[in-house]
């Protein structure tokens, strides 16, 4: 019984360490890249809106 409890504790600790080393940095990176894409899209929309607001110049 004692060996089973030690095994469960060890597996839980390994899982927690794996999540800390893999999941959280990956989640952080994906969040940053999503924000970056969203910001670029908003800037593009603002630029297009500004262009549409200006009168058309014929060359």
PQR file of N, CA, C, O and H, with PARSE charges and radii, in Angstrom:
ATOM      1  N   UNK A   1       0.824  -1.197   0.000 -0.4000 1.5000
ATOM      2  CA  UNK A   1       0.000   0.000   0.000 -0.0000 2.0000
ATOM      3  C   UNK A   1       0.864   1.256   0.000  0.5500 1.7000
ATOM      4  O   UNK A   1       0.558   2.233  -0.683 -0.5500 1.4000
ATOM      5  N   UNK A   2       1.934   1.218   0.763 -0.4000 1.5000
ATOM      6  CA  UNK A   2       2.817   2.378   0.852 -0.0000 2.0000
ATOM      7  C   UNK A   2       3.509   2.647  -0.487  0.5500 1.7000
ATOM      8  O   UNK A   2       3.716   3.798  -0.871 -0.5500 1.4000
ATOM      9  H   UNK A   2       2.183   0.424   1.318  0.4000 1.0000
ATOM     10  N   UNK A   3       3.863   1.564  -1.194 -0.4000 1.5000
ATOM     11  CA  UNK A   3       4.512   1.726  -2.498 -0.0000 2.0000
ATOM     12  C   UNK A   3       3.545   2.340  -3.512  0.5500 1.7000
ATOM     13  O   UNK A   3       3.956   3.137  -4.355 -0.5500 1.4000
ATOM     14  H   UNK A   3       3.695   0.629  -0.882  0.4000 1.0000
ATOM     15  N   UNK A   4       2.274   1.977  -3.435 -0.4000 1.5000
ATOM     16  CA  UNK A   4       1.277   2.527  -4.348 -0.0000 2.0000
ATOM     17  C   UNK A   4       1.112   4.029  -4.120  0.5500 1.7000
ATOM     18  O   UNK A   4       1.022   4.801  -5.074 -0.5500 1.4000
ATOM     19  H   UNK A   4       1.940   1.330  -2.750  0.4000 1.0000
ATOM     20  N   UNK A   5       1.073   4.438  -2.854 -0.4000 1.5000
ATOM     21  CA  UNK A   5       0.951   5.859  -2.552 -0.0000 2.0000
ATOM     22  C   UNK A   5       2.167   6.636  -3.044  0.5500 1.7000
ATOM     23  O   UNK A   5       2.036   7.747  -3.558 -0.5500 1.4000
ATOM     24  H   UNK A   5       1.146   3.810  -2.078  0.4000 1.0000
ATOM     25  N   UNK A   6       3.349   6.044  -2.884 -0.4000 1.5000
ATOM     26  CA  UNK A   6       4.561   6.697  -3.374 -0.0000 2.0000
ATOM     27  C   UNK A   6       4.536   6.828  -4.892  0.5500 1.7000
ATOM     28  O   UNK A   6       4.951   7.849  -5.439 -0.5500 1.4000
ATOM     29  H   UNK A   6       3.455   5.142  -2.466  0.4000 1.0000
ATOM     30  N   UNK A   7       4.048   5.792  -5.573 -0.4000 1.5000
ATOM     31  CA  UNK A   7       3.973   5.818  -7.032 -0.0000 2.0000
ATOM     32  C   UNK A   7       2.990   6.899  -7.499  0.5500 1.7000
ATOM     33  O   UNK A   7       3.284   7.654  -8.425 -0.5500 1.4000
ATOM     34  H   UNK A   7       3.711   4.962  -5.129  0.4000 1.0000
ATOM     35  N   UNK A   8       1.837   6.964  -6.860 -0.4000 1.5000
ATOM     36  CA  UNK A   8       0.841   7.977  -7.234 -0.0000 2.0000
ATOM     37  C   UNK A   8       1.399   9.382  -7.005  0.5500 1.7000
ATOM     38  O   UNK A   8       1.234  10.264  -7.847 -0.5500 1.4000
ATOM     39  H   UNK A   8       1.598   6.351  -6.108  0.4000 1.0000
ATOM     40  N   UNK A   9       2.054   9.584  -5.874 -0.4000 1.5000
ATOM     41  CA  UNK A   9       2.643  10.888  -5.581 -0.0000 2.0000
ATOM     42  C   UNK A   9       3.711  11.241  -6.612  0.5500 1.7000
ATOM     43  O   UNK A   9       3.766  12.375  -7.089 -0.5500 1.4000
ATOM     44  H   UNK A   9       2.188   8.867  -5.190  0.4000 1.0000
ATOM     45  N   UNK A  10       4.556  10.277  -6.954 -0.4000 1.5000
ATOM     46  CA  UNK A  10       5.627  10.515  -7.925 -0.0000 2.0000
ATOM     47  C   UNK A  10       5.051  10.868  -9.297  0.5500 1.7000
ATOM     48  O   UNK A  10       5.515  11.804  -9.947 -0.5500 1.4000
ATOM     49  H   UNK A  10       4.511   9.357  -6.566  0.4000 1.0000
ATOM     50  N   UNK A  11       4.042  10.117  -9.731 -0.4000 1.5000
ATOM     51  CA  UNK A  11       3.427  10.398 -11.033 -0.0000 2.0000
ATOM     52  C   UNK A  11       2.756  11.775 -11.045  0.5500 1.7000
ATOM     53  O   UNK A  11       2.833  12.497 -12.039 -0.5500 1.4000
ATOM     54  H   UNK A  11       3.666   9.356  -9.203  0.4000 1.0000
ATOM     55  N   UNK A  12       2.108  12.128  -9.956 -0.4000 1.5000
ATOM     56  CA  UNK A  12       1.478  13.444  -9.866 -0.0000 2.0000
ATOM     57  C   UNK A  12       2.524  14.553  -9.914  0.5500 1.7000
ATOM     58  O   UNK A  12       2.332  15.567 -10.586 -0.5500 1.4000
ATOM     59  H   UNK A  12       2.046  11.541  -9.149  0.4000 1.0000
ATOM     60  N   UNK A  13       3.623  14.360  -9.203 -0.4000 1.5000
ATOM     61  CA  UNK A  13       4.691  15.363  -9.200 -0.0000 2.0000
ATOM     62  C   UNK A  13       5.314  15.498 -10.584  0.5500 1.7000
ATOM     63  O   UNK A  13       5.596  16.610 -11.029 -0.5500 1.4000
ATOM     64  H   UNK A  13       3.779  13.537  -8.657  0.4000 1.0000
ATOM     65  N   UNK A  14       5.530  14.384 -11.266 -0.4000 1.5000
ATOM     66  CA  UNK A  14       6.102  14.420 -12.619 -0.0000 2.0000
ATOM     67  C   UNK A  14       5.153  15.146 -13.572  0.5500 1.7000
ATOM     68  O   UNK A  14       5.589  15.941 -14.405 -0.5500 1.4000
ATOM     69  H   UNK A  14       5.301  13.481 -10.905  0.4000 1.0000
ATOM     70  N   UNK A  15       3.857  14.870 -13.444 -0.4000 1.5000
ATOM     71  CA  UNK A  15       2.870  15.539 -14.291 -0.0000 2.0000
ATOM     72  C   UNK A  15       2.859  17.046 -14.040  0.5500 1.7000
ATOM     73  O   UNK A  15       2.768  17.837 -14.979 -0.5500 1.4000
ATOM     74  H   UNK A  15       3.503  14.225 -12.767  0.4000 1.0000
ATOM     75  N   UNK A  16       2.951  17.435 -12.787 -0.4000 1.5000
ATOM     76  CA  UNK A  16       2.965  18.863 -12.450 -0.0000 2.0000
ATOM     77  C   UNK A  16       4.209  19.548 -13.010  0.5500 1.7000
ATOM     78  O   UNK A  16       4.126  20.661 -13.528 -0.5500 1.4000
ATOM     79  H   UNK A  16       3.025  16.793 -12.024  0.4000 1.0000
ATOM     80  N   UNK A  17       5.345  18.893 -12.907 -0.4000 1.5000
ATOM     81  CA  UNK A  17       6.590  19.456 -13.450 -0.0000 2.0000
ATOM     82  C   UNK A  17       6.504  19.564 -14.969  0.5500 1.7000
ATOM     83  O   UNK A  17       6.926  20.564 -15.549 -0.5500 1.4000
ATOM     84  H   UNK A  17       5.412  17.989 -12.486  0.4000 1.0000
ATOM     85  N   UNK A  18       5.956  18.530 -15.611 -0.4000 1.5000
ATOM     86  CA  UNK A  18       5.818  18.558 -17.070 -0.0000 2.0000
ATOM     87  C   UNK A  18       4.907  19.701 -17.506  0.5500 1.7000
ATOM     88  O   UNK A  18       5.202  20.385 -18.485 -0.5500 1.4000
ATOM     89  H   UNK A  18       5.614  17.718 -15.140  0.4000 1.0000
ATOM     90  N   UNK A  19       3.816  19.914 -16.800 -0.4000 1.5000
ATOM     91  CA  UNK A  19       2.925  21.031 -17.144 -0.0000 2.0000
ATOM     92  C   UNK A  19       3.629  22.362 -16.968  0.5500 1.7000
ATOM     93  O   UNK A  19       3.469  23.271 -17.784 -0.5500 1.4000
ATOM     94  H   UNK A  19       3.576  19.358 -16.005  0.4000 1.0000
ATOM     95  N   UNK A  20       4.411  22.477 -15.900 -0.4000 1.5000
ATOM     96  CA  UNK A  20       5.117  23.732 -15.648 -0.0000 2.0000
ATOM     97  C   UNK A  20       6.138  24.010 -16.736  0.5500 1.7000
ATOM     98  O   UNK A  20       6.281  25.152 -17.174 -0.5500 1.4000
ATOM     99  H   UNK A  20       4.541  21.740 -15.238  0.4000 1.0000
ATOM    100  N   UNK A  21       6.846  22.989 -17.176 -0.4000 1.5000
ATOM    101  CA  UNK A  21       7.921  23.180 -18.153 -0.0000 2.0000
ATOM    102  C   UNK A  21       7.428  23.267 -19.592  0.5500 1.7000
ATOM    103  O   UNK A  21       8.089  23.881 -20.429 -0.5500 1.4000
ATOM    104  H   UNK A  21       6.730  22.061 -16.821  0.4000 1.0000
ATOM    105  N   UNK A  22       6.284  22.668 -19.896 -0.4000 1.5000
ATOM    106  CA  UNK A  22       5.820  22.608 -21.283 -0.0000 2.0000
ATOM    107  C   UNK A  22       4.569  23.454 -21.505  0.5500 1.7000
ATOM    108  O   UNK A  22       4.556  24.318 -22.382 -0.5500 1.4000
ATOM    109  H   UNK A  22       5.747  22.169 -19.216  0.4000 1.0000
ATOM    110  N   UNK A  23       3.536  23.220 -20.734 -0.4000 1.5000
ATOM    111  CA  UNK A  23       2.241  23.839 -21.013 -0.0000 2.0000
ATOM    112  C   UNK A  23       2.252  25.348 -20.799  0.5500 1.7000
ATOM    113  O   UNK A  23       1.810  26.096 -21.672 -0.5500 1.4000
ATOM    114  H   UNK A  23       3.546  22.518 -20.022  0.4000 1.0000
ATOM    115  N   UNK A  24       2.744  25.800 -19.666 -0.4000 1.5000
ATOM    116  CA  UNK A  24       2.665  27.230 -19.361 -0.0000 2.0000
ATOM    117  C   UNK A  24       3.493  28.095 -20.312  0.5500 1.7000
ATOM    118  O   UNK A  24       2.983  29.117 -20.770 -0.5500 1.4000
ATOM    119  H   UNK A  24       3.103  25.193 -18.958  0.4000 1.0000
ATOM    120  N   UNK A  25       4.748  27.743 -20.637 -0.4000 1.5000
ATOM    121  CA  UNK A  25       5.464  28.563 -21.635 -0.0000 2.0000
ATOM    122  C   UNK A  25       4.782  28.539 -23.007  0.5500 1.7000
ATOM    123  O   UNK A  25       4.735  29.554 -23.701 -0.5500 1.4000
ATOM    124  H   UNK A  25       5.163  26.913 -20.264  0.4000 1.0000
ATOM    125  N   UNK A  26       4.256  27.374 -23.389 -0.4000 1.5000
ATOM    126  CA  UNK A  26       3.563  27.279 -24.674 -0.0000 2.0000
ATOM    127  C   UNK A  26       2.310  28.150 -24.683  0.5500 1.7000
ATOM    128  O   UNK A  26       2.049  28.856 -25.657 -0.5500 1.4000
ATOM    129  H   UNK A  26       4.295  26.549 -22.826  0.4000 1.0000
ATOM    130  N   UNK A  27       1.546  28.103 -23.613 -0.4000 1.5000
ATOM    131  CA  UNK A  27       0.337  28.921 -23.500 -0.0000 2.0000
ATOM    132  C   UNK A  27       0.681  30.410 -23.524  0.5500 1.7000
ATOM    133  O   UNK A  27      -0.014  31.201 -24.161 -0.5500 1.4000
ATOM    134  H   UNK A  27       1.758  27.530 -22.821  0.4000 1.0000
ATOM    135  N   UNK A  28       1.738  30.781 -22.838 -0.4000 1.5000
ATOM    136  CA  UNK A  28       2.188  32.174 -22.808 -0.0000 2.0000
ATOM    137  C   UNK A  28       2.588  32.637 -24.205  0.5500 1.7000
ATOM    138  O   UNK A  28       2.208  33.728 -24.629 -0.5500 1.4000
ATOM    139  H   UNK A  28       2.303  30.138 -22.321  0.4000 1.0000
ATOM    140  N   UNK A  29       3.356  31.811 -24.925 -0.4000 1.5000
ATOM    141  CA  UNK A  29       3.795  32.144 -26.281 -0.0000 2.0000
ATOM    142  C   UNK A  29       2.604  32.289 -27.226  0.5500 1.7000
ATOM    143  O   UNK A  29       2.541  33.237 -28.009 -0.5500 1.4000
ATOM    144  H   UNK A  29       3.665  30.925 -24.580  0.4000 1.0000
ATOM    145  N   UNK A  30       1.663  31.352 -27.152 -0.4000 1.5000
ATOM    146  CA  UNK A  30       0.504  31.415 -28.039 -0.0000 2.0000
ATOM    147  C   UNK A  30      -0.366  32.630 -27.745  0.5500 1.7000
ATOM    148  O   UNK A  30      -0.936  33.223 -28.661 -0.5500 1.4000
ATOM    149  H   UNK A  30       1.714  30.582 -26.516  0.4000 1.0000
ATOM    150  N   UNK A  31      -0.470  33.000 -26.485 -0.4000 1.5000
ATOM    151  CA  UNK A  31      -1.235  34.198 -26.130 -0.0000 2.0000
ATOM    152  C   UNK A  31      -0.571  35.446 -26.698  0.5500 1.7000
ATOM    153  O   UNK A  31      -1.249  36.320 -27.238 -0.5500 1.4000
ATOM    154  H   UNK A  31      -0.007  32.518 -25.741  0.4000 1.0000
ATOM    155  N   UNK A  32       0.753  35.533 -26.581 -0.4000 1.5000
ATOM    156  CA  UNK A  32       1.464  36.700 -27.115 -0.0000 2.0000
ATOM    157  C   UNK A  32       1.319  36.800 -28.626  0.5500 1.7000
ATOM    158  O   UNK A  32       1.095  37.890 -29.152 -0.5500 1.4000
ATOM    159  H   UNK A  32       1.304  34.823 -26.143  0.4000 1.0000
ATOM    160  N   UNK A  33       1.445  35.672 -29.338 -0.4000 1.5000
ATOM    161  CA  UNK A  33       1.339  35.721 -30.795 -0.0000 2.0000
ATOM    162  C   UNK A  33      -0.082  36.061 -31.225  0.5500 1.7000
ATOM    163  O   UNK A  33      -0.269  36.765 -32.218 -0.5500 1.4000
ATOM    164  H   UNK A  33       1.627  34.786 -28.911  0.4000 1.0000
ATOM    165  N   UNK A  34      -1.082  35.578 -30.501 -0.4000 1.5000
ATOM    166  CA  UNK A  34      -2.473  35.914 -30.839 -0.0000 2.0000
ATOM    167  C   UNK A  34      -2.711  37.403 -30.641  0.5500 1.7000
ATOM    168  O   UNK A  34      -3.377  38.038 -31.459 -0.5500 1.4000
ATOM    169  H   UNK A  34      -0.930  35.007 -29.695  0.4000 1.0000
ATOM    170  N   UNK A  35      -2.176  37.965 -29.568 -0.4000 1.5000
ATOM    171  CA  UNK A  35      -2.327  39.408 -29.338 -0.0000 2.0000
ATOM    172  C   UNK A  35      -1.617  40.196 -30.425  0.5500 1.7000
ATOM    173  O   UNK A  35      -2.109  41.232 -30.874 -0.5500 1.4000
ATOM    174  H   UNK A  35      -1.635  37.450 -28.904  0.4000 1.0000
ATOM    175  N   UNK A  36      -0.463  39.705 -30.846 -0.4000 1.5000
ATOM    176  CA  UNK A  36       0.283  40.395 -31.893 -0.0000 2.0000
ATOM    177  C   UNK A  36      -0.502  40.392 -33.205  0.5500 1.7000
ATOM    178  O   UNK A  36      -0.585  41.414 -33.887 -0.5500 1.4000
ATOM    179  H   UNK A  36      -0.063  38.863 -30.482  0.4000 1.0000
ATOM    180  N   UNK A  37      -1.074  39.242 -33.553 -0.4000 1.5000
ATOM    181  CA  UNK A  37      -1.879  39.168 -34.779 -0.0000 2.0000
ATOM    182  C   UNK A  37      -3.090  40.083 -34.697  0.5500 1.7000
ATOM    183  O   UNK A  37      -3.428  40.759 -35.669 -0.5500 1.4000
ATOM    184  H   UNK A  37      -1.006  38.412 -32.999  0.4000 1.0000
ATOM    185  N   UNK A  38      -3.746  40.106 -33.542 -0.4000 1.5000
ATOM    186  CA  UNK A  38      -4.913  40.958 -33.349 -0.0000 2.0000
ATOM    187  C   UNK A  38      -4.532  42.429 -33.475  0.5500 1.7000
ATOM    188  O   UNK A  38      -5.256  43.213 -34.087 -0.5500 1.4000
ATOM    189  H   UNK A  38      -3.472  39.557 -32.753  0.4000 1.0000
ATOM    190  N   UNK A  39      -3.391  42.800 -32.891 -0.4000 1.5000
ATOM    191  CA  UNK A  39      -2.938  44.187 -32.967 -0.0000 2.0000
ATOM    192  C   UNK A  39      -2.632  44.582 -34.409  0.5500 1.7000
ATOM    193  O   UNK A  39      -3.000  45.676 -34.838 -0.5500 1.4000
ATOM    194  H   UNK A  39      -2.802  42.163 -32.393  0.4000 1.0000
ATOM    195  N   UNK A  40      -1.963  43.705 -35.165 -0.4000 1.5000
ATOM    196  CA  UNK A  40      -1.667  44.003 -36.568 -0.0000 2.0000
ATOM    197  C   UNK A  40      -2.948  44.160 -37.374  0.5500 1.7000
ATOM    198  O   UNK A  40      -3.041  45.040 -38.230 -0.5500 1.4000
ATOM    199  H   UNK A  40      -1.665  42.817 -34.817  0.4000 1.0000
ATOM    200  N   UNK A  41      -3.936  43.312 -37.105 -0.4000 1.5000
ATOM    201  CA  UNK A  41      -5.205  43.408 -37.812 -0.0000 2.0000
ATOM    202  C   UNK A  41      -5.910  44.722 -37.494  0.5500 1.7000
ATOM    203  O   UNK A  41      -6.444  45.374 -38.392 -0.5500 1.4000
ATOM    204  H   UNK A  41      -3.860  42.597 -36.409  0.4000 1.0000
ATOM    205  N   UNK A  42      -5.914  45.114 -36.222 -0.4000 1.5000
ATOM    206  CA  UNK A  42      -6.532  46.391 -35.851 -0.0000 2.0000
ATOM    207  C   UNK A  42      -5.820  47.572 -36.498  0.5500 1.7000
ATOM    208  O   UNK A  42      -6.466  48.524 -36.935 -0.5500 1.4000
ATOM    209  H   UNK A  42      -5.481  44.585 -35.492  0.4000 1.0000
ATOM    210  N   UNK A  43      -4.491  47.515 -36.561 -0.4000 1.5000
ATOM    211  CA  UNK A  43      -3.743  48.592 -37.206 -0.0000 2.0000
ATOM    212  C   UNK A  43      -4.065  48.662 -38.691  0.5500 1.7000
ATOM    213  O   UNK A  43      -4.178  49.751 -39.254 -0.5500 1.4000
ATOM    214  H   UNK A  43      -3.966  46.742 -36.206  0.4000 1.0000
ATOM    215  N   UNK A  44      -4.214  47.501 -39.329 -0.4000 1.5000
ATOM    216  CA  UNK A  44      -4.559  47.471 -40.748 -0.0000 2.0000
ATOM    217  C   UNK A  44      -5.956  48.050 -40.973  0.5500 1.7000
ATOM    218  O   UNK A  44      -6.175  48.797 -41.927 -0.5500 1.4000
ATOM    219  H   UNK A  44      -4.123  46.616 -38.871  0.4000 1.0000
ATOM    220  N   UNK A  45      -6.893  47.707 -40.101 -0.4000 1.5000
ATOM    221  CA  UNK A  45      -8.251  48.246 -40.214 -0.0000 2.0000
ATOM    222  C   UNK A  45      -8.236  49.760 -40.039  0.5500 1.7000
ATOM    223  O   UNK A  45      -8.906  50.476 -40.784 -0.5500 1.4000
ATOM    224  H   UNK A  45      -6.715  47.100 -39.326  0.4000 1.0000
ATOM    225  N   UNK A  46      -7.480  50.252 -39.062 -0.4000 1.5000
ATOM    226  CA  UNK A  46      -7.394  51.711 -38.851 -0.0000 2.0000
ATOM    227  C   UNK A  46      -6.787  52.411 -40.062  0.5500 1.7000
ATOM    228  O   UNK A  46      -7.248  53.478 -40.469 -0.5500 1.4000
ATOM    229  H   UNK A  46      -6.936  49.670 -38.458  0.4000 1.0000
ATOM    230  N   UNK A  47      -5.751  51.802 -40.632 -0.4000 1.5000
ATOM    231  CA  UNK A  47      -5.100  52.392 -41.802 -0.0000 2.0000
ATOM    232  C   UNK A  47      -6.076  52.448 -42.983  0.5500 1.7000
ATOM    233  O   UNK A  47      -6.156  53.459 -43.681 -0.5500 1.4000
ATOM    234  H   UNK A  47      -5.377  50.936 -40.302  0.4000 1.0000
ATOM    235  N   UNK A  48      -6.818  51.356 -43.199 -0.4000 1.5000
ATOM    236  CA  UNK A  48      -7.802  51.345 -44.285 -0.0000 2.0000
ATOM    237  C   UNK A  48      -8.916  52.354 -44.037  0.5500 1.7000
ATOM    238  O   UNK A  48      -9.375  53.016 -44.967 -0.5500 1.4000
ATOM    239  H   UNK A  48      -6.753  50.535 -42.632  0.4000 1.0000
ATOM    240  N   UNK A  49      -9.350  52.471 -42.792 -0.4000 1.5000
ATOM    241  CA  UNK A  49     -10.395  53.441 -42.451 -0.0000 2.0000
ATOM    242  C   UNK A  49      -9.905  54.863 -42.704  0.5500 1.7000
ATOM    243  O   UNK A  49     -10.653  55.702 -43.205 -0.5500 1.4000
ATOM    244  H   UNK A  49      -8.977  51.932 -42.036  0.4000 1.0000
ATOM    245  N   UNK A  50      -8.642  55.133 -42.355 -0.4000 1.5000
ATOM    246  CA  UNK A  50      -8.079  56.461 -42.615 -0.0000 2.0000
ATOM    247  C   UNK A  50      -7.997  56.734 -44.115  0.5500 1.7000
ATOM    248  O   UNK A  50      -8.283  57.844 -44.564 -0.5500 1.4000
ATOM    249  H   UNK A  50      -8.034  54.451 -41.948  0.4000 1.0000
ATOM    250  N   UNK A  51      -7.605  55.714 -44.891 -0.4000 1.5000
ATOM    251  CA  UNK A  51      -7.519  55.889 -46.343 -0.0000 2.0000
ATOM    252  C   UNK A  51      -8.899  56.144 -46.945  0.5500 1.7000
ATOM    253  O   UNK A  51      -9.042  56.957 -47.858 -0.5500 1.4000
ATOM    254  H   UNK A  51      -7.372  54.813 -44.526  0.4000 1.0000
ATOM    255  N   UNK A  52      -9.904  55.454 -46.436 -0.4000 1.5000
ATOM    256  CA  UNK A  52     -11.257  55.655 -46.963 -0.0000 2.0000
ATOM    257  C   UNK A  52     -11.820  57.014 -46.567  0.5500 1.7000
ATOM    258  O   UNK A  52     -12.668  57.561 -47.273 -0.5500 1.4000
ATOM    259  H   UNK A  52      -9.788  54.794 -45.694  0.4000 1.0000
ATOM    260  N   UNK A  53     -11.368  57.553 -45.466 -0.4000 1.5000
ATOM    261  CA  UNK A  53     -11.854  58.850 -45.003 -0.0000 2.0000
ATOM    262  C   UNK A  53     -11.285  60.004 -45.792  0.5500 1.7000
ATOM    263  O   UNK A  53     -11.869  61.088 -45.799 -0.5500 1.4000
ATOM    264  H   UNK A  53     -10.680  57.108 -44.893  0.4000 1.0000
ATOM    265  N   UNK A  54     -10.151  59.803 -46.465 -0.4000 1.5000
ATOM    266  CA  UNK A  54      -9.522  60.873 -47.232 -0.0000 2.0000
ATOM    267  C   UNK A  54     -10.125  60.915 -48.633  0.5500 1.7000
ATOM    268  O   UNK A  54     -10.523  59.877 -49.163 -0.5500 1.4000
ATOM    269  H   UNK A  54      -9.676  58.923 -46.459  0.4000 1.0000
ATOM    270  N   UNK A  55     -10.197  62.085 -49.233 -0.4000 1.5000
ATOM    271  CA  UNK A  55     -10.761  62.186 -50.587 -0.0000 2.0000
ATOM    272  C   UNK A  55      -9.876  61.463 -51.607  0.5500 1.7000
ATOM    273  O   UNK A  55      -8.663  61.343 -51.432 -0.5500 1.4000
ATOM    274  H   UNK A  55      -9.874  62.928 -48.803  0.4000 1.0000
ATOM    275  N   UNK A  56     -10.512  60.992 -52.662 -0.4000 1.5000
ATOM    276  CA  UNK A  56      -9.807  60.262 -53.715 -0.0000 2.0000
ATOM    277  C   UNK A  56      -8.985  61.233 -54.549  0.5500 1.7000
ATOM    278  O   UNK A  56      -9.489  62.263 -54.997 -0.5500 1.4000
ATOM    279  H   UNK A  56     -11.497  61.090 -52.804  0.4000 1.0000
ATOM    280  N   UNK A  57      -7.712  60.896 -54.755 -0.4000 1.5000
ATOM    281  CA  UNK A  57      -6.828  61.752 -55.550 -0.0000 2.0000
ATOM    282  C   UNK A  57      -6.551  61.069 -56.881  0.5500 1.7000
ATOM    283  O   UNK A  57      -5.961  59.990 -56.920 -0.5500 1.4000
ATOM    284  H   UNK A  57      -7.303  60.060 -54.392  0.4000 1.0000
ATOM    285  N   UNK A  58      -6.974  61.695 -57.964 -0.4000 1.5000
ATOM    286  CA  UNK A  58      -6.751  61.148 -59.292 -0.0000 2.0000
ATOM    287  C   UNK A  58      -5.390  61.613 -59.803  0.5500 1.7000
ATOM    288  O   UNK A  58      -5.038  62.785 -59.672 -0.5500 1.4000
ATOM    289  H   UNK A  58      -7.453  62.572 -57.932  0.4000 1.0000
ATOM    290  N   UNK A  59      -4.629  60.691 -60.384 -0.4000 1.5000
ATOM    291  CA  UNK A  59      -3.308  61.067 -60.915 -0.0000 2.0000
ATOM    292  C   UNK A  59      -3.335  61.189 -62.405  0.5500 1.7000
ATOM    293  O   UNK A  59      -2.312  61.498 -63.017 -0.5500 1.4000
ATOM    294  H   UNK A  59      -4.915  59.738 -60.491  0.4000 1.0000
TER
END
